[in-house]
Amino acid sequence: MAPIDRTVVADAGPLIHLDELGCLDLLADFGAVVVPDAVWREVERHRPRALVLAADFLTRQAESGTGGWGDLSDGWAGGPRAPRGLCY
């Protein structure tokens, strides 16, 4: 399957359950997988091995003064410039 040229923002549930199924590698098909800091900490607490196994294609998004979205806040938080097809 060809890589999908999209950036996705991951939540803890899918990361944890994809690891339980042994399918974290499916996320490598996306252009970038961003994990907000709060999500990273939750996965670290419940399934730390998922972060180790997926370290090559996960990007931890550090919290900032913009509610945790950092430089993604210019449209990624549901603003008028949010990409089409973004799931909330």
C-alpha positions in Angstrom: 0.0 0.0 0.0 1.3 3.5 -0.9 1.9 5.9 2.0 -0.9 8.3 2.7 0.4 11.9 2.5 -1.6 13.1 5.6 -0.7 14.2 9.1 -2.9 12.6 11.7 -3.3 13.4 15.4 -3.4 10.2 17.5 -5.5 9.6 20.6 -4.4 7.1 23.4 -7.2 4.5 22.7 -6.2 3.7 19.2 -2.5 3.6 20.0 -3.1 1.3 23.0 -5.4 -1.0 21.1 -3.3 -1.1 17.9 -0.4 -2.2 20.1 -2.6 -4.9 21.7 -3.4 -6.2 18.2 0.2 -6.0 17.1 -0.8 -3.5 14.3 1.0 -0.3 15.3 2.9 -0.5 12.0 -0.3 0.5 10.2 0.4 4.1 11.4 3.6 4.1 9.4 1.5 4.5 6.3 0.7 8.1 7.2 2.9 11.1 6.4 3.2 12.0 10.1 1.6 10.8 13.3 1.5 13.5 15.9 0.8 12.6 19.5 -0.2 15.4 21.9 1.8 15.4 25.1 -1.2 14.5 27.3 -1.9 11.5 25.0 1.7 10.5 25.1 1.7 10.5 28.9 -1.5 8.4 29.0 -0.1 5.8 26.6 3.2 5.9 28.6 1.2 5.0 31.7 -1.0 2.2 30.3 1.1 0.8 27.4 4.6 2.1 27.3 5.8 -0.5 24.9 3.6 1.0 22.2 5.7 4.2 22.3 8.9 2.2 22.0 7.7 0.1 19.1 6.3 3.0 17.2 9.1 5.5 18.0 10.2 5.7 14.3 6.9 7.2 13.1 5.4 9.0 16.2 6.1 12.6 16.9 5.4 13.9 20.4 3.8 17.3 20.3 4.9 19.2 23.4 2.4 21.3 25.3 2.6 25.0 24.9 0.5 28.0 25.9 -2.1 27.1 23.2 -3.9 24.3 25.0 -1.4 21.6 24.0 -1.7 22.0 20.3 1.5 24.0 19.9 2.2 25.0 16.3 -0.8 23.0 15.0 -3.2 25.5 16.5 -3.4 27.5 13.3 -6.4 25.6 11.9 -5.9 22.1 13.4 -8.1 22.7 16.4 -11.2 23.0 14.2 -10.6 26.6 13.0 -11.6 27.8 9.6 -8.4 26.4 8.0 -8.8 22.9 9.3 -8.0 20.3 6.6 -10.8 18.5 4.9 -11.5 15.1 6.3 -10.1 15.8 9.8 -11.9 13.7 12.3 -12.8 15.2 15.7 
